[in-house]
Every structure is written in structure tokens, then in C-alpha cells.
Amino acid sequence: MDFLNGITLIANYIIIPGLTYGSQLALGALGITIIYSVLRFSNFAHGEFMSFGAMSAILLSWLFISLGITLHPIPTAIMVLPIAIVLTISYCLIVDKFIFKFYRKQNSKSVINLIVSIGVMFFTGGLIRFIIGPGDRNFFDGERFILKARTFKNITGLNEGLTLKTTQGITIILSLLLVILLFWFLNKTKTGKSMRAYSDNKELALLSGINPEKVVLITWIITGTLACVAGTLYGLDKSYKPFTYLHLVLPIFSAAIVGGVGNPVGAIIGGFVIAFSELIITFAYKKIFFYFLPINLVPEGLSQILSTDYKIAISFLILVLVLLIKPTGIYKGKVI
Amino acid sequence: MKKTLISFMLSVSLIFPAIADNVKIGIILGFTGPIESLAPVMAKSAEMAIDEVNKSGNFTHGKIDSVRGDSTCVDAAAAQAAAERLITAEKVNAIMGADCSGVTTAVLKNVAMPNGIVMISPSATSPALSTEPDNGLFFRTAPSDARQGEVIADLLMEKGFKTAALSHTNNDYGKGLAASIQKNFTSKGGKITITASHEDGKADYSAEVAALAQAGGDILIVAGYLDQGGKGIIQASLDADAFNKFFLPDGMIGDSLPKAIGPDLNGSIGSVPGTDSPGAAKYSELAKAAGFESGPYGPESYDAAALIMLAMEKSKSTKSNVFKASVMDVANAPGEKIFPGELGKALKLIKAGKEIDYVGATALELVGAGESSGSFAEILINNQKTNKVGYR
């Protein structure tokens, strides 16, 4: 019984939250990695693109709720996701047409593009605050829980509860679907293969007749989709506040770099590495020891390695370690 | 020479326009930031007191104007800039504010003291402010958290909570209150299983709650802000079923919290400065007549503004360095008791040379270095509303 309680405890506080947060980071890191490998720059505006996607979903779900069109128990924001994705892609394409295209035509160095993307980040952040305001928005509706802790306790008779929020379930399933779709696209379709060729060797790809504008278009469509889904899922699961997406860029970049920049598999692995390290290092293990160790070995204190205040520092720590020890990341970066 | 002199005089008169006769009171509160839902009622309460005095026509020094400034509650630099503007540009004679403990300390130390301006804060409750050097310029109509810690410990013991986890917002207010709760609760035989801070303005508090949950406890004390991390901690605790009873100190009391959290918060308890003296009811009536609902720290704000004006009348001066000596005098016995709505009468009494004892909306009694002795209302969340169920 103690053993089962311990497992439930770990599942409730580490595995489920880690999978959720990891999926959100992985989707974000995928967007960054794809831009990096095809357009060859670090897109710092990605966090704000996610925010833009979430904002579109919020505005649309308000519209649909006021029209009375909802899909209980699924949150309205998920229902309107396709339209929000189209909006986000349009925004990405507009930004590309008026800003990034200019620098691409000039064959600017990637560091210039990086600075440009920081400009885009501030502009987008401002635009979002202008449209929806800086405040906290809770746009979750529908059924809150798939599995409630108390229900779980009643069914199993365990001391520890297991919670599965609807948003957590949706996040994990939707991320999985999106990732499968993306890999199928990149590996099996002609367009996906032409993208990989373009990323591998731009000149050779152009010589063999690949249309560069089409590749760029597809890249932004993929990025916009990933950003919108990741942003909406993060906002649904936690809460939407424009400011927090600025902070989100940091763990996402860590995830992309840890996994190996430019490598989609690496981005996903990196996302989960960052998410689980944050949780594992700041968790207090007192109760787990209580379930797994003989009673006389259970420590007095909380057995917490680092206080939760240092959560954000952990992704930096991992980033620094990876850059020092294995700069290419877990998977060798820069291939798509 | 004569021409030079005349032009000199003219230019001087242009540079220094005649200073307006009106007395000005600056109202510095966090109109934006973590307590933005409380600030409007606080400001309106102070302005209501000023209106009342203006309408009575009994104020010796003429008409009183008020100017608002934004303290932001958390950004000391912004609060100081706001105070600096009110003092140098608007030439206020005194400040009603600031609100949160951190910015209040900053404004007092860096702006009010150098300029010699009286500050009466309605809501800064950090124990550290009791010993902060202030040249006799600082008062507060809210009690120190040292007192609130005592009340909270008593309440928890009476309700039978023997162990509690404690999460506080990572600033002067949170730290001061947490230390006071811990000291009092432990000395009464209770046990605080964990004291952990949380940062405001984050999207996700599940990691913080995970640590709190591992420590366990009968109840979770959330010494934070209702529009900020405090709300996040409660929501995350409920989601993970880590705690289902919460203790809500003053920063967490407001109707927006039970509305946001929903029925799961019913049965939680809290404390907020308040009193069952007839003054509180009279204040509520006045507020209703002025078109707003009484809210947390509204009565304190009314009292803070009233004290400033009564002290000015008493000392026959609008200069901070003169009337600061009269603040304690008008606030405490002996004298005729003054309730909200009787400011005109109080001014008349002072003019006639009689003593007054300002009771106000909060049964005000200034002790120590000029802070309210503190009566607290006991809060019970029921039917998604904050209800006052007792006083101590």
C-alpha cells in the first residue's frame, strides 16, 4: 500500500505536471528549432507569437461563448483553435513580409536577424497589450477535471490523490498528435523533403529547383501553428497573462539548445528534460521517503534540494552545463 | 537701474507664481499593481472625508484639494517618483498613503522625510515600520502585522488547527506577517510545517504547492495578495487537492477572490482590520450615499485623511512639521468622541478650544510610534462572499 501511495504521489506532483509542462515547452522549442534550421536565425519573438496565438484563442472563445456556440465538456478555446491558428499564421506571414523578408533578401547575418526578431518581440508584445490589456485572463470553461483527487482516493482507497486536469489531458494528447503530424510531414511528403533539403544545403536545394519562397511560407505556417497551439495550451493550463510569455522564451530556448538546435527530436527531448529537471530539483521529498524508506530512516526536514524560488534558474543552469560540456546539445544540432 | 529692477521683479514673479491658497492632500495608492482592486475604494473614502470637510465650511485654512498618485504597491522607484511629483509639482501639504509596506517605507525614507511631509498610511502593516526613523512624520491607521500575527494565531487555535503550512508573498509585507504568524502560532503550541515564499505575477504555482503539500498541515495560510500569487497558490492547491482549508490574512480579503475561486473556498477563514464600533456602520452609510461600497482599508483611508485635516485645524497650521505634533492629540482621548460624518462638528469643537477624541470608522486609537492599536474582524467565506462573523 505504501508503495502504491508513493507511486501515486510521484505521478500527481511530478509525472503529470512534468508531461504537461514538457509538452508545452517541446511545442515551443520545435517552433524555434524549425525557424533556426530553415531561416537560420534564433527567433526571440516566438514567445510573443505564442502569446498572440493564445490571445486570438481567447478573443474567439469570448465571441463564440457570447454566440452560445460551445462544445461542453471541451473548452471553447480548443474548439476555436483552428481559426486562432489561421490568425497566428497570418500574423507571422505579415511580419515576415514586412520585416524578415527584407533582411533575407539582403542575405543578412543571422545575428542581425536575431536582433530584428527581438524588435519584433517587443512590437508584438506591445500590440498584444494594446489589444487585450496586460491583466490576467482566465479563459477556461468546460469540465475542469478528468480525474479528481478525491474521486481517485474513493475508488482506490489510497491516501494520496491523483489529479488529472482536462487541460493536462488535452495538452498531452494534442501535443502528441501535432508532433506525429509534423514528423510525418517532414519525412514523408515532398514539401517536407524539400524543406529538409533547403535546410541542409540552401544553394544545392535552389539549384535543384526548390522554390525558396514556398519553403519560407511552409516554415511560417508550421511555426504559426506550433506557436498558437503551444501558447493556447499554456494559457489554458496555467493562466493567460502577456507578461509571462516573455519569461517563457527562456526555458523554451534552453530546451531547444539542450536538445540540439535545429533538431526536431532534440527539441522535444529538451522540452521534457527542462520541465522534469525544474520539477525534480524543486520538489520536497519528505513524503516520498516516508512511503519508500523504513520509518527510522525518514529525514526530519523537507528534503528539498532547491527552494521553488529557484525554478527559473534551473533551466539556465542546465543551459550553461550543456554549452560547457556538449555545445551541440543531446542530439547533434542543425539538421532537420 | 530702475528698469533692471522692474524687469527683475517681473521675472521673479513669473518664476514664482503666487502659491495657491488651497490646502492640498496627496493620495498615493496602488491604482495599478497587485492591490488595484482595493485602491479605488480607498481613494474614494479619503476623498469623501475631504469633501465632507469642504462642505462643512469649518476648516480655517480654506478649501482642500486632493491629488492622486500611483504607488503601484510594488515598484519603489515608481512610488517615489509619484510622491516626488506630488510634493514638488503639486505642492501637497500632506500625504494620505502609501499603501503597501515596501513602497511606503521607500517613500517615507527618500521623499517624505527629506521634504518634511507628513504621511498617514491606511494600509502599510509591516512590523518594521514601527521602528523606522521618521522624524515624527509617519503615522498609520492600520495596525502593525505584529498584532495581526497574534490575532491569526488565536483564531487558528480556537478553530482547532494545530498544524499549518504558510506561504507568503516575497516582499516586506509577506515576510513581516509570516514571521509574526510563525512566532505567535508556535508560542501558542501550534506547528508551522513549512514557510515558503512565492513570487507574484507567475502563471503557474503548482511547484510551490507541491512543496507545501509535502510538508502538509491542517490549513494553508496564504499571506499574499488576492489579485496575484495568493490566488494562484489557492487555485493550484485546490487543483492538486493539497489543501482544502485556507487562512486569508488582510491582503487576501476581497470579494473578487471567492468569485474567482468559486464554491471550493467556502469555509475558509480570514482576518482583516475592522471593528464593530458604530463608526464602521456610519462609514458604510456615508460610502453608500457617496455612491460606492465600503471595502477593505476604506475605513482606514477615511480616517487617515480625516486625521490630517483635524491635526491641521488643531495646530492652526498646514505645515507638516507643525501639525505632525497634533496628530496623536486629535486621535486619542480625552475629548468628545468623533465618528464619521461628524468632521464638521469636530472642526467647530477644535476652533472653540475643546478637546476631541477621533474614533472614526475604525475605533482608532494611535499607540507607540503612531500606529493603530488594531481591532480585527474575523472573516468566514460563505456562499462565495466574505462575511464578517466576529471582532477581536
Interface residues (C-beta under 8 A of the other chain):
Chain A: N12 Y13 I14 P17 Y21 D136 N138 K148 A149 R150 G161 T163 K165 Y234 G235 D237 K238 S239 Y240 K241 F243 T244 E278 L279 T282 F283 A284 Y285 K286 K287 I288 L302 Q304 S307 T308 D309 K311
Chain B: N170 I194 A196 S197 H198 E199 G201 K202 A203 D204 S206 A207 E208 A210 A211 A213 Q214 A215 G216 D227 G232 D239 A240 D241 A260
